[in-house]
């Protein structure tokens, strides 16, 4: 066996070891909506960790630091609370889009559909969003952020919440919020550095 295979085996054993606790955590985090997406939340978070993170990072979190429960609990909480998270996009969003067609979608009582014709022309339609304007670049850059950083940026800059409020909402230390928002800001500046 190679070193990477040994590391992967050790990580998998940690997942198995903590399975019952992870299920309890997912039930607590999803709350009364567990029957709708609680099991998906746990499986999505584990899958995301095991497929998108480097094996060295997985090993450090799960085996060396033995913080797998902390990592997955935090990831589940962020995924379920943030409407910019991949979990929201893949699992929860459809619940809000499958409610059928309502009368509000029609102009009049006679059932004539609303005319959605585009009335403005985008002169830069063939440009990538990051090159249209500084505002478009920033919006594009926020969409490129990892869901965690995206959620923090949304809470701090768009919803105007304080560091303390964000820390309390996500149940993470205030210093971590400050540090991670600074890191997100650095990433955004890097994406849009061509605007100075």
Phi, psi and omega in degrees: 000140177280168179298320180296320178295321177297318179296315181298319178298317180296319179296315179299322178295323178294321177299314179297317182300321185262009187305309183301318180292322179295322178296316178299316180298318181295325177294319180291319183290317181285335177061226184290349178263013182303320182295339180275316185210013182298314179294321177297322180301312180296312183294322179296316183294317178296314180300317179299317180295314186283338183255332185257346179260145178297147183299327179294321178291316178304314182296317180299312183293310189280321188254301184299306182272344184051049182243024182300317180298318179296313182299310184291323177297315179294317180296320178295317181297317179292318181298321185280333183270335186265128177275009173251004182282156177299327180295318178301311183299318186273334187236313188273327185302322183298332178298329181273346182257003183247034183265000178091183181262134182245161182300334181297341180280359181244147182291306186243178179282348180278000175087013177290129181291154178290140178275113182261025182298137180284129182253351178244151180249130177269108183296332183257031186300333182269359177274148172294146183308324184290348180253001182284308179201169179297321179294314178297322179297316181295318178297317178298317182296320178298321179293336180279344183294150169305149186302329180294308179296321178300318179295318180295316179298316179300313182295316187281310187271322184268319180268355175059037178274154179278165177303318181297316180297319179294316180299319179292319181297315183266357179060047176230157183298147181299320181296328178291321178298313181299313181298316184288328176291322176297320179295317178297320179298320177298317180296317179298316179299321179297317180297324186246029183296338180290353175260001177079000000 
